[in-house]
C-alpha cells in the first residue's frame, strides 16, 4: 500500500473464530527484559483440514530471523503426528520453570550469634525504603547543585572555555575549572570533565552545563577508542608489557605431545550501573567541611579533597552510612565528584550537592577493562598440559592509574592448575582514547580465571575429553581442589545429569541443554588497616560500634554486630552499628578485595577483648550479680 502523505488514524482487528484460526506472536530481544526487540513478529493462519491457507509476511530487514519464527510457528501449530519427534521442541516457546534451591551449611551453636543465620541488620529498613543513602540527606537551606561540563571532542586541544551564556541563565551561580583549584591539579585522559557548573537546582545545573561553549583545536592522529583499533593501526607505542611469567627452559619435556591447540579469547568492557549514582554532599562548618560521599574508600576521599583544597585532612570530616552498590566503581571514581563538590562548597561557602547523572557517569568514568588473549597449548591425548603460552592485553583507557594487570590478573591467570617451566604468561596494558577504565566486580581475577578456564574448555573439545576430567588432570598436586572437586561432582550428581542432557540433545534437533562447570582459586591478601571503635554505655550496658569499612550490601555491619555480641557475651539486640566516618575509621584502607569484613571483625574482636580485660577486676568483685548489666 502506498503510504506517502498518508496517516494511519485507525486500526481495526476483527475477531476470528478460534476453531478456524491459529494465532501466535513473538518478540526476540537481546535480553529478557527492558530491551528493544530485534524482531516483533505475529502470525495468523486459517486452517482448512490440514492445509495452511495464508501466513503473514516477515519484516524485510530481519528476514532470516522472521523466517525462523515462521518455521517455529508452523512447528508449534502443526497437527499431532505430522512433525518428527526430534523437531517438536522447535515449536515451543522457551519458558523458564519455577526455580528452586536449597542451601546446606554447617553451624556451631556454641559460637552463636557469629555462626547463626540471621537477616542482615539493615534488611527491614532497606526493604521498606527507610534506609539512608547519601542523597537522602535532607535539603539544606542555601543548598546548591553541581553538574559536570564534559568535553565533546577527542584528539583535540582545548583552546577556550566560555561559560558566559551559561552564567546568564537565572539560578546559575558559578562555573569552576582547573584554574580555580587552590591545591593540586592532575588532569589526564580523554573526555574528562572540563569544569563544574553550580546552580540552584539539578535541572538548571544540567541545562547550564550544556550551554558552556568550548573551542577546540583539532590534533593530528587517528582516534583509537578500543584495543581493536590499536591493533589494526599497529600503534605498538600504546602497548606496554606489564608482567611476565617464567619461560620454558627444558624442551625435552615438550616432546611427542599429541596435540597443539591455539586460539583467542575476548572479554568486552562493561558499564557499572550502580543503583545509587556517584553522589556527594558537602556542608561548610565553622572549622572545616562535612562530606557525605558515596565512596568505598573514606581515606582516599579525605586525602584527595585535602590536596585539592589545600586544607588539612583533620578539617574534612567524611561520613558514610552505606552505598547503593559499589563493586569497585566507587573506589577512585567517587573522588572526582567529591573534589568538585568540595571545591564549590569551599569557594561559595554554601552546601553543595552533586548527584551525577547516568549519562555523565558513562561518558567520563570508564568501565571494566576489556581483555584480549592469544594462547597456544601443547597437550597429551588426555588433555594434560605440557606447554602453555598466553599473551593477554587489558584496555586501561587513556591512563594506567587503576591498571590490574600486574598484581591482580597475573595472580589468577594460572588458577588452580599446575604450572611448569613450559608456562609462559605475559600481560600487557593498552592505552586507548576511551576514558580511563577502573575496577568492576572481581577486576583482574575475572579476566585471569576466565582466560585459563576457556583454555581448559578448548582442550576438552579438541581432545574429546570431559571438561571436568581435563581440569582434574591439570590440578596442582596437593591443592584443596583435589578433594573439593570430586565431592562437588558427587553432591551435584554430575554424571547422571550429564547423561540425561546427552540423551535429551540426541532426541531434540532444535532445543539443546548444557552443563557447565568452572573451578576457581581466589588469592586472599590482607592489606592496609581497618580501625574500629567499640563503646559501652554505663547507664544500661548497650554497645555502639563504628568501623572503617563501608557497608554496600555485603553485610559487613551484620558480621560486625555478630562478632561484638559474641566476644562481649551479650545479646545481638544490644549492639548498634554506627555510620562509618573518618574519625572512628581514620586511615582505613579501601573496602574491597574480599577482606574488609574479616579485617573489621578482627579489629572489633580485639577492641572488645581489651574492654573485657579492663572491666575484669571490677566484674570479679560482683560475684553475686550475674549477666552483663
N, C-alpha and C positions, 0 to 999 in steps of 0.2 A: 504494500500500500504506500502510495506517495504521501509523505507527511510534511512536505515543505510548506511552511507558513500555516501549519495546522496545529491545533492544541487539543489534546485529549481532555474532554470535560466529564466523561462518564465511562465507566467500565461495568458491564453487566455480566455477571457469571450466572448462567442458568443452571438450575438443579438438574442432575441426570439420575435416571433410575439406577440404584445401586446394583441391581441384579444384571444390568446390561453393560455397565461401565466399571472400569478399574482405574483408580487414580492414585498417584503417589508423587511426593516431592522430595528433593534432595538439596542440601546445602553443603558444599565442600569448602572447608576452611583450613588455614594453616594451624589453627588451634581450636579446641572445642568451644571456647567462649571468647567473647569480646574481640572478634576478628572479622574483617571483611571477607566475603566469600570469593573463592576463585570462580566458582560457578554456582548459580541458583538454577535449578532445573526442575521441571514438573512434567509429568506425562499422563495423558488420558487416552485410554483405548476403549473401543467399543467391541465387545465380544459377540461373535455370531458362530455358535458351535465352537470350533477350535481355531477359527480364522481371525486374525487381527486385521481390523478394517482401517485403522488410522493411528497415527502417532505424531505428537508434536515434534517440531524440528529443534535442534540444539543451537545454542549461541555460536555464531561463526568463529569468534575469537577464542573459544575454548572447545574447538571441535573434537579433539581426541578425548578429552575428559567427558564431555557431554555424551559422546557416542558410547563411552564406557558406562555411563549412567543409564543410557537406554538399554544396553545389554543387561545391566543389573536389574533393571525394572522388568524386562521380559523374563529373566530367570525367575524372579520372585512371583510373577503373575501367571507363569505357565501352569497348565493343568497337571495334576498329580500323575506321575509316571511318564511324562513327556520329556523330562530332563534327567540326564545321567546323575546318579547319586553323588559322584565326586564334584559335580558342577553346582549343586544346590546351594552351597554356602555362599556362592557369589551373589545370590539374590537377597540375602538377609541384610538388614540394617545392623550396623555394629552397635550393640547395646552393652554397656558395662553393668554386670550384675552387682548386687549389693556386696560391698567389701566387708570382710570380716577379718578379725585378727585376735591374737592373744599374746600376752607378754608373761614370760616365766622368769622370775628372778629370785635370788637367794636373799635372805634378810636375817638380821640378828636382833632379836628383841631386846637383848641386854644393852644394845647401843642406841635404842630409841631415845630421842627423835631423829638421830642422824640417819639411820637406815630405814626409817619409817616412810612409806609412800604417802605423801600429803599433797594437797593442792598448793600451788605457788602462793606465797603470802600476798601477792598483788592480784591474784586471779579474779576475785569478786569485783574489785574496783575497775579492773580492765574490762571485764565482760559487761559491766553496767555503764561504761563510758565515763566513769568518775576519775580514772587515773590521770595524773598530772603529767603533761608534756610541756616542752619549753614554750610553745605558742599558746598554752593555756594560762600563762601568766596574765592576770587581769590588766586591761588597758590602764595606762599611767597618764595622769594629767601632763599635757605638753608633749606627749609621745609623738615621734616621727617614724616614718617608714623608709627603708632603703631598697634600692634595686641596682643591679649592675648595668653598666653600659658595655656592650660587647663589641669587639671588632667584627667586621662583616667581610673582610678580605684577608686571604692568606698570602704568603710570599710577597709581602708589601711592608714598606716603612710608613710609620705614622708621621705625616708632615704637620698636621694641625688638628687639635680637638677644640671645637667651638660649641660650648653649651648655651650660648646666648638665647636661642629660641626656646630651649627647654626651661631656662630660668624665668622666661616671661609668662609661663603658664601659672595662673593663680593657684597658690597652695604648694608650689615647688620652692624649697628653701635653699638648697645648696647643691653644688656639684664638686666632688673632690677627685683628684687623680694623684699620680705618684709624687708630684711636686709638693703636695700638701702633707705628706707623711713626715712627721718630725724625726722619726728614728730610722732604722734600717729599711732599705728598699731592695728587694730582689725580684726582678721581673724577668721571667724566662718563659718561652714556649709560645705556641700559636693559639689564637682565639681566646687568650686570657682576657679578663675584664680590663677595660681601659680606664674605668673610673666607676664612681658610685653616685647615684642621684638620691637626694634626700627630699622627701615630700610629706605632706600631711596625711596621706592615705596610700595603701599599696597600689590602688588603681592609678593614682596620679604619678606615683614613682615609676610605674611601668610605662605610662604614656610619655613621661618626660625622658625616660631613658632612650626611647625610640626617636626623640626629637633632637638628641645631641648629634651635631654634624662632625664627621671625621673625614679629613682629607688624607688620602693615601698616595704614596709614590710606589709604583709597581717595580718590583725587582726581577732580575733575570732568573731563569731556572724553572724546572718542572716541579709542580706540586705533587707530592707523594704522600697521600694520606694513609696508605696501607703498606704492609710488608710486600705484598704482591707488586706494588708499584716500584718499590725499592729494588726488588729482584729483577723486574722487567727492564728497568733503566740502568741496571748494573752499577748502582750507586753504592759501591763497596765501602766508601768512606763513612757511610752511615751505620755500618755493621761493626760491632766491637766484640771480640772474644772475651767472655766474662769468666768462664770456668772450664776446666778440662780434667777429665778423669785419667787414670793410668792407661798407658798404651801397651799393646801386645809386645811381649819380649821373648816368646818361645814359639816359633812357627810349628814346631813338631806336634804340639797338642791340637793343631787345627787340621792335621792331615786326614784324608779319607772321610770327610763328612759327607753325608748322603745328599744334603740339600742346601742350596744357597737361596736365601729369601731377601727381597728388598722391597721397600715401599715408602710411602709418606703418609703423614697424618696431620690434620689441621684442627685446631680449636679456635673458633671465632671470638671476637670481643663480645662484651656483654654489659649493657647498661645496668645500673644498680636498682633503681626503682624502689627505694625505701618508702615505707608507708608514711613516715614523717620526713619531710624535706629537710635540707640543711637550714637550720634555724638558730638565731641568736638574738637575745635581748640584752642591751647594755643600759645600765642606770647609773648616772653620776651620783657619788656620795660625797660627804663632807671631806673625806681624806683619800678618795680614790674612785674606784668603779666596781660595781657588782655586775657580774657577767653570767647570764644563763645561756649556756651553749649546748647544743646537741652534739656532743663530742665524745669519742671513745678514749680521749687522752687529755685529761684536765691540765696536766703539767705542760704539755706542748702548747695548748691554747693560751695558758697563762704566760708562758715564756715568749710566745710569738707576739702577743699583744704588748708585753713589756718592751720588747725590742722595737716594735713598730712605733709605739707612742713615746719611747724614751722615758718610760715610767718604771719605777722599781716593782718587782713582782709582788712584793708584800702589799702593795696598794690595789692589786687586782684580785678580787675575790670571785672565784668561779664556783658555781653550784649547778649540779646536775641530778635531777630526780631519776629519770630513766630516759631511754631512747626508744623511738618507734621504729626500730630496725637500724642496724649499723653495718654488720658484716664487712668491715674494712673501709667502707665509704666515708666514715666519719672519724678516721684517724688523722690524716693530714689535710683532707679537703675541707673539713669544717673550719680550719684555721683561716682560710681566705675570707669566709663570711664573718667570722668573729672579729678579725682585724679591721675589716671595712666598717663593721657596725661600731666597733670601739673607737675608731678614728672620728666618725661623725659625732659620736657621743661626747668625745673629748673637745672637739672644736666648737660644737654648738652648746655644750653644757646642758643637753636635754636628753631624755631617754630616747633610744632608737631601737626599733625592731626590724629585723631582717629575716624574712621567710623567703628563701629562694624558690623561684618557680621551677617546675619540672623541665620546661624548655631551656631555662638558663642553666640548670644543672647539666643537662645533656649536652649543651653547647660548649661548656667550659671545663668540666671537672673530670673528663676522661671516663674510661670503662675498664673492664677486666682486660688483662694482657692477652692479645691474640698470640697463638703459638703455632709454629710450623716445625715438623720433624721429618728429617730424611734419615732412614735407617736401613741397615743390611745385617743379616744374621746368617751364620752357618750352624746347622743343627744336624743331629743324627736322625735315624729313622723313627725314633720315639719322641723327638722334639726336644732333646736335651741340647742346650746352647753351648757351643764351643767358642764361638766368637760373635761379638755384637758391636756394631758401630752405630752411634746415634748422634747426629748433629742437629740440635734444635735451636730455634730462633724465637725470641719473645719481643713483641711490639711494645716498646715503652712509651711511644708517642714522642713528643718534642723534647722531653727531658728525662733523664735517668734517675730522678730523685726517689722513686719508690721501686727500683729495679729488684725483682725477686730471684733473678736467675742464679746468682752465685750462692746465696745462703739458704734458699728455700727450695727451688726446683731441683737443684743438684742433690739435695738430701733425700729426695724421694724418687729420683729417676731410676733407681735400681730396686725400689720397693722391698719385697721380702726375699729377693732372689739371690742366688749365689753368684758372686762376682769374681771372675778370674782375670788373669793377665790379658785375656782377649777382649775384655770390655773396654771400649773407648767412647766415652760420652763427653761431648763438647757443647757447651751452652753459649749462645751469642745474643747480644742485645741489638735491637734495631731501632734507630731513631727515624720517626716518620713526621709528617706535618700535621698529625692529629693532636688534640690536646694531650698533655701528659697523662698517662694512664696510671691506675692506682689499684690498691688491694681490693679484691672482691671474693669473698667466701672461699676459703682454702687457697689463697694465692700461692703459687709455686707447687704445693703438693697436688693440686688438681691437675696441673699440666704434667708433672713428673709421673704420677701414678697412671694417668690416662695414657701417656705415651707407651710405657712398658706393658700395660695391660693390653693395649692394642696390638703390640708386637706378639704377645702370647696368643692372642686370638688368631693372628695371621699364621703363626707357626702351626697351630692346631688345624687350621683349614688346609694348609699345604701338605701336612703330614697325615691328614685324615685321622687325627687323634682327638679324643675327648679333650676340650679345653681345660677341664679340671685336672686330667692326668698330666697335661703339659705343664701346668702350673706346679703341680706337686713334684714332678721330676726336677724342676729347677729351683725349688726352695733352698734357702740357705740351711746347711746342716745344723741341727740343734736349735733352730728357731721355734718359738712357741706355735707358729702357724702349722708346724708338722703334726701337732695334735689337735689344734683347733679346726683345721680344715676337714679331717675325717669325721670328727664329732658333728660338725655342721652338716655335712652331707648326709649323715645318718639321721639326724634330727629333722631334716627337711625332706627326707625320703627322695633324695635327688634322683637316684637311678630309676625308681618306679615312675616318677613324674616325667622323666626324660623319655622313658619307653612309651608312656601314654601320648606324649607330644609327637613322637615319631609316627606312631600309629594314626593319630589324628591327621597329620600332614599328608600321609600316604593316601588317606581316604578323601581329602578335600583339595581340589585344584586351586581354588581362589582364596580361601581363608587359611592362614597359617598361624601356628603358635610357636613360641620360642621360650627358651630358658637360659638366662644369663647369670654369670657369677664373676665376681672380681674379688681379689684379696687386697688388703691394704695394710701397710705399716706406716704409722704416723709418728715421726720422731718428736718427742716432747723435750723441750729445752726450757728450763726456768730462767727467766731473765728479769732484770730490774727489781724494783721493790714495790710492795703493796702494803702500805700502812693501814692500821685500824685503831679506832678509839672505842673503848668499852667503858660505859659509865653506869654505876649502881646508885640509885637514889635512896637516901637513907630513910625517907618518910615511909616508903612501902616496899622497898626491895626490888622494884621494877628496874629493867635494864634497857639502856639505849646503846645502839651500836652504829658507828659510821665508819666507812672504809674508803679506800682509794679506787676500788673497782667501779665499773659502770654497769648498771642493770639495763639490758637491752633485749630481754626476752629469754635469756638462757637460764634464769633462775638463780643468779648469784646471791640475791638477797635472801632467798629461801634457804640456801645452803648456809649462809652466814648465821641466820637465826637458829637453825638446827644445831650447828656446832657450838654456838654460845650457850644455848639451853642445855645441851648435853654436858659441856665442860663445867658449867656452874651448878648443874644438877637441879634445874628449875623447870617449870612448865614452859612450853614454847610460847604460850599466850602472854608471858611476862616480858617477852623480847620485842623491842621495836627497832626497826632498821630506818635510820635517818638518811636523807639525801646525801650523796657524795659531794664533798666540797674540797677546795684547795687548802683549807686549814687542817681539818682532820685527816685528809688524804694527801697531804703535801708531798710533792715529788713522786707521786705514784706513776708507775710505768703504764703504758697503753693496756687497755683491756682487749686482749686478742691472743691468738696463738694457742688457745685451748688450755691456758694455765692460770688465768686470772682468778677463777673461783677457788681453786685449790690454794693459791697463794694468799688470797684474802682470808680464807678459813684458817690457814695456819697462823696468820697474824692474830686473828681473833682468839684462837686457842691459846696462844702464848700470853695475850693480854688477860684473858680470863684466869689462867693459871697464876699469873702474877698477883691478881686481885685476891684470889683464894689464899695465896701464901701470906699476903699482908693481913688478911682477916683471921687467919688461923689462930693466932694467940688469943684473940678476943672470943672467937667462937668456942674455943676449948674451955673457957670459963663458964659457958652457958650450957652445962651438961644436962640441966633439967628441961631445957627447951629443945624442941625438935622442929625440923623444917627450915626453909630458907629465911622466913621472916623472923 
